C-alpha cells in the first residue's frame, strides 16, 4: 500500500497498511478453508467410490474379528491423541502471558494444529473405509481404501507431535526467558 504524507505522525498510515495485510490474511484463510473442504470432499469421494474385487465374506472368522478390533482400537487411540493434541495446543495458546497476547502465533503451533486436524480427519476416512468394507461384505485391512487413510492418520499425528514439540520447546522457553528478564529488570 502507498504512503500517505502528513498522516504518518497520527499512525493512520500504519493502520492502513495493517488493515491491508489483515484483508489479505483473511482472504488467504478463506482460500485455505475452501481448499481443505475440496480435499476432504475428494478424499471422501475416493473412499466411497472404490471398486474392490474381493471375495465376499458371510461372517468374520475369530482371527479377522480380532484384527478388526485391533484396527478399530488403534483408530480410536490415534483419534483420541489427535484431539488431545488440539486441546493441549489450545490450552497453551490461551494461557500465554498477556503481554504476548497480541504477538503473532508461531507457525509451528499452526502446523501442529493443522496436522492434528488432518489426523482426526484421516481417522474418520479410515472408519468410513471400514464401513465400506463391511457394507460390501469383504475383509481386507490392506485394501487401499482402508490402508492409505490409516497410514495418513498416524503420520499426520506424528507430524503434529513434532511441530507441537517445536512450539513448546522454543516459543514457551522464549516466553519464560522474557518473563524472567522483565522480573529481574523490575527488581
Residue, then its C-alpha position, 0 to 999 in steps of 0.5 A: x500500500x502507498x504512503x500517505x504524507x502528513x498522516x504518518x505522525x497520527x499512525x493512520x498510515x500504519x493502520x492502513x497498511x495493517x488493515x491491508x495485510x489483515x484483508x489479505x490474511x483473511x482472504x488467504x484463510x478463506x482460500x485455505x478453508x475452501x481448499x481443505x473442504x475440496x480435499x476432504x470432499x475428494x478424499x471422501x469421494x475416493x473412499x466411497x467410490x472404490x471398486x474392490x474385487x474381493x471375495x465376499x465374506x458371510x461372517x468374520x472368522x475369530x482371527x479377522x474379528x480380532x484384527x478388526x478390533x485391533x484396527x478399530x482400537x488403534x483408530x480410536x487411540x490415534x483419534x483420541x491423541x489427535x484431539x488431545x493434541x488440539x486441546x493441549x495446543x489450545x490450552x497453551x495458546x490461551x494461557x500465554x502471558x498477556x503481554x504476548x497476547x497480541x504477538x503473532x502465533x508461531x507457525x509451528x503451533x499452526x502446523x501442529x494444529x493443522x496436522x492434528x486436524x488432518x489426523x482426526x480427519x484421516x481417522x474418520x476416512x479410515x472408519x468410513x473405509x471400514x464401513x465400506x468394507x463391511x457394507x460390501x461384505x469383504x475383509x481386507x485391512x490392506x485394501x487401499x481404501x482402508x490402508x492409505x487413510x490409516x497410514x495418513x492418520x498416524x503420520x499426520x499425528x506424528x507430524x503434529x507431535x513434532x511441530x507441537x514439540x517445536x512450539x513448546x520447546x522454543x516459543x514457551x522457553x522464549x516466553x519464560x526467558x522474557x518473563x524472567x528478564x522483565x522480573x529481574x529488570x523490575x527488581 
